[in-house]
């Protein structure tokens, strides 16, 4: 099951535009979760995430996480030092 079910708009409503812009600028890294493609068929995906501390609308300190998913074959085909050539799009956000 993929993580990051919040949209960008929902995340902004909860933690504000500045926090969302901050997490979008942070380099993501492997989460070590593989195979979450949402279907029973097809290629597995590798999960990446980036996170930052934020304050929610009620003033609580939370973590804002942005999730990225890449095709496992595409990750394997690229040298780990050259993952910049992949298409990095945030698939969803999570607030913990």
Backbone as CSV, one residue per row, in Angstrom:
resi,resn,N_x,N_y,N_z,CA_x,CA_y,CA_z,C_x,C_y,C_z
1,UNK,0.847,-1.179,0.000,0.000,0.000,0.000,0.893,1.243,0.000
2,UNK,0.588,2.139,-0.898,1.355,3.370,-0.974,1.001,4.299,0.178
3,UNK,1.983,5.068,0.573,1.767,6.087,1.596,1.588,7.435,0.906
4,UNK,1.180,8.422,1.660,1.042,9.755,1.108,-0.285,9.967,0.418
5,UNK,-1.361,9.834,1.167,-2.698,9.938,0.579,-3.213,11.375,0.492
6,UNK,-2.487,12.317,1.103,-2.924,13.717,1.029,-2.440,14.367,-0.260
7,UNK,-3.265,15.217,-0.831,-2.847,16.006,-1.989,-2.042,17.204,-1.502
8,UNK,-1.427,17.894,-2.431,-0.671,19.102,-2.091,-1.607,20.136,-1.454
9,UNK,-2.783,20.289,-2.020,-3.751,21.257,-1.498,-4.151,20.911,-0.062
10,UNK,-4.393,19.648,0.210,-4.761,19.227,1.561,-3.621,19.479,2.543
11,UNK,-2.394,19.184,2.117,-1.235,19.413,2.985,-1.083,20.894,3.308
12,UNK,-1.289,21.748,2.318,-1.202,23.199,2.538,-2.253,23.651,3.536
13,UNK,-3.459,23.109,3.451,-4.521,23.476,4.387,-4.169,23.100,5.824
14,UNK,-3.387,22.033,5.986,-3.073,21.549,7.328,-1.819,22.203,7.904
15,UNK,-0.750,22.328,7.095,0.527,22.834,7.635,1.000,24.131,6.983
16,UNK,0.301,24.596,5.950,0.676,25.849,5.307,1.572,25.672,4.098
17,UNK,1.543,26.670,3.233,2.285,26.631,1.976,3.797,26.629,2.189
18,UNK,4.268,27.329,3.220,5.710,27.399,3.458,6.292,26.024,3.796
19,UNK,5.614,25.271,4.648,6.091,23.938,5.009,6.085,23.006,3.804
20,UNK,5.034,23.098,2.982,4.961,22.259,1.790,6.083,22.632,0.822
21,UNK,6.310,23.909,0.614,7.406,24.336,-0.262,8.750,23.853,0.285
22,UNK,8.910,23.870,1.610,10.158,23.397,2.223,10.408,21.923,1.934
23,UNK,9.402,21.072,2.141,9.597,19.639,1.931,9.837,19.324,0.457
24,UNK,9.278,20.131,-0.422,9.479,19.913,-1.853,10.906,20.231,-2.299
25,UNK,11.646,20.983,-1.495,13.023,21.343,-1.822,14.050,20.389,-1.206
26,UNK,13.609,19.509,-0.337,14.511,18.583,0.344,14.742,17.354,-0.540
27,UNK,15.996,16.925,-0.622,16.308,15.717,-1.381,15.638,14.519,-0.723
28,UNK,15.039,13.684,-1.542,14.404,12.480,-1.007,15.429,11.355,-0.936
29,UNK,15.064,10.305,-0.216,15.939,9.155,-0.055,15.090,7.889,-0.039
30,UNK,15.741,6.749,-0.242,15.058,5.459,-0.190,14.400,5.261,1.178
31,UNK,13.195,4.671,1.183,12.562,4.300,2.450,12.740,2.814,2.743
32,UNK,13.281,2.075,1.782,13.480,0.621,1.864,12.174,-0.158,1.727
33,UNK,11.130,0.509,1.257,9.875,-0.188,0.943,9.836,-0.374,-0.562
34,UNK,9.653,-1.632,-1.006,9.640,-1.958,-2.431,8.400,-2.774,-2.728
35,UNK,7.868,-2.602,-3.918,6.790,-3.461,-4.366,5.401,-2.894,-4.172
36,UNK,5.297,-1.617,-3.912,3.995,-1.007,-3.661,3.483,-0.352,-4.929
37,UNK,2.969,-1.173,-5.842,2.489,-0.623,-7.108,0.975,-0.509,-7.153
38,UNK,0.313,-0.864,-6.082,-1.130,-0.682,-6.010,-1.936,-1.686,-6.806
39,UNK,-1.274,-2.601,-7.477,-1.985,-3.613,-8.250,-1.365,-4.966,-7.991
40,UNK,-2.003,-5.991,-8.445,-1.449,-7.336,-8.305,-0.503,-7.658,-9.449
41,UNK,-0.553,-6.879,-10.513,0.295,-7.111,-11.671,1.153,-5.887,-11.917
42,UNK,2.132,-6.065,-12.762,2.966,-4.933,-13.131,4.257,-4.897,-12.342
43,UNK,5.104,-3.978,-12.709,6.409,-3.853,-12.077,6.289,-3.247,-10.693
44,UNK,7.174,-3.671,-9.828,7.222,-3.135,-8.479,7.755,-1.708,-8.516
45,UNK,7.429,-0.959,-7.504,7.919,0.413,-7.377,8.762,0.529,-6.119
46,UNK,9.699,1.445,-6.177,10.556,1.740,-5.040,10.079,3.058,-4.449
47,UNK,9.956,3.085,-3.141,9.450,4.278,-2.454,10.605,5.139,-1.951
48,UNK,10.457,6.448,-2.141,11.391,7.443,-1.639,10.574,8.463,-0.852
49,UNK,11.207,9.132,0.100,10.496,10.186,0.821,11.450,11.279,1.268
50,UNK,10.865,12.415,1.553,11.563,13.554,2.159,10.653,14.060,3.256
51,UNK,11.234,14.585,4.342,10.385,15.068,5.426,10.972,16.311,6.070
52,UNK,10.085,17.047,6.719,10.472,18.240,7.462,9.532,18.407,8.641
53,UNK,9.974,19.134,9.642,9.114,19.457,10.787,8.226,20.626,10.392
54,UNK,7.015,20.639,10.927,6.060,21.700,10.622,5.112,21.866,11.801
55,UNK,4.288,22.876,11.718,3.258,23.108,12.723,1.913,23.053,12.021
56,UNK,0.990,22.252,12.573,-0.314,22.146,11.927,-1.211,23.329,12.318
57,UNK,-2.403,23.345,11.775,-3.334,24.460,11.982,-3.714,24.641,13.447
58,UNK,-3.556,23.611,14.259,-3.880,23.681,15.686,-2.651,23.963,16.542
59,UNK,-1.514,24.239,15.896,-0.303,24.597,16.622,0.541,23.434,17.114
60,UNK,0.207,22.216,16.694,0.982,21.041,17.107,2.176,20.842,16.185
61,UNK,3.292,20.383,16.754,4.467,20.077,15.937,4.256,18.712,15.281
62,UNK,4.416,18.661,13.979,4.196,17.443,13.204,5.344,17.256,12.214
63,UNK,5.378,16.108,11.589,6.292,15.860,10.482,5.484,15.836,9.198
64,UNK,5.970,16.560,8.196,5.362,16.558,6.864,6.254,15.711,5.973
65,UNK,5.671,14.677,5.356,6.430,13.756,4.522,5.880,13.812,3.100
66,UNK,6.792,13.907,2.130,6.432,13.832,0.718,6.921,12.484,0.191
67,UNK,6.072,11.785,-0.553,6.410,10.464,-1.080,6.545,10.496,-2.591
68,UNK,7.582,9.807,-3.047,7.874,9.653,-4.473,7.942,8.148,-4.752
69,UNK,7.513,7.732,-5.928,7.605,6.324,-6.313,8.269,6.230,-7.676
70,UNK,9.198,5.291,-7.772,9.915,5.054,-9.024,9.791,3.575,-9.393
71,UNK,9.729,3.309,-10.677,9.709,1.948,-11.174,11.011,1.258,-10.757
72,UNK,10.903,0.076,-10.180,12.084,-0.629,-9.674,13.088,-0.914,-10.776
73,UNK,12.610,-1.257,-11.964,13.522,-1.519,-13.074,14.296,-0.267,-13.464
74,UNK,13.626,0.883,-13.451,14.298,2.137,-13.798,15.374,2.475,-12.769
75,UNK,15.099,2.200,-11.497,16.092,2.448,-10.450,17.272,1.512,-10.637
76,UNK,16.988,0.246,-10.927,18.057,-0.740,-11.119,18.926,-0.424,-12.332
77,UNK,18.319,0.118,-13.382,19.048,0.416,-14.616,19.986,1.605,-14.469
78,UNK,19.732,2.458,-13.501,20.537,3.654,-13.307,21.533,3.437,-12.184
79,UNK,22.704,3.974,-12.386,23.712,3.964,-11.331,23.141,4.771,-10.166
80,UNK,23.329,4.327,-8.942,22.782,5.037,-7.786,23.275,6.472,-7.700
81,UNK,24.403,6.770,-8.324,24.901,8.142,-8.351,24.226,8.974,-9.434
82,UNK,23.398,8.324,-10.263,22.791,9.026,-11.392,21.272,8.860,-11.401
83,UNK,20.632,8.990,-10.260,19.179,8.877,-10.205,18.493,10.182,-10.601
84,UNK,19.281,11.234,-10.818,18.706,12.523,-11.228,17.971,12.435,-12.553
85,UNK,18.308,11.455,-13.376,17.678,11.355,-14.689,16.247,10.807,-14.611
86,UNK,15.847,10.313,-13.441,14.474,9.830,-13.280,13.515,11.005,-13.110
87,UNK,12.254,10.764,-13.374,11.216,11.786,-13.244,10.738,11.821,-11.789
88,UNK,11.124,12.877,-11.067,10.807,12.986,-9.645,9.562,13.837,-9.443
89,UNK,8.441,13.168,-9.207,7.171,13.827,-8.979,6.611,13.339,-7.652
90,UNK,6.199,14.255,-6.808,5.611,13.863,-5.521,4.248,13.239,-5.788
91,UNK,4.078,12.042,-5.272,2.800,11.351,-5.474,1.793,11.693,-4.375
92,UNK,2.274,12.031,-3.196,1.363,12.379,-2.126,2.110,12.798,-0.881
93,UNK,1.367,13.299,0.083,1.919,13.819,1.329,1.283,13.087,2.501
94,UNK,2.005,13.099,3.623,1.499,12.513,4.856,1.926,13.444,6.007
95,UNK,1.053,13.579,6.983,1.370,14.370,8.162,1.308,13.422,9.352
96,UNK,2.419,13.377,10.072,2.535,12.438,11.196,2.667,13.243,12.477
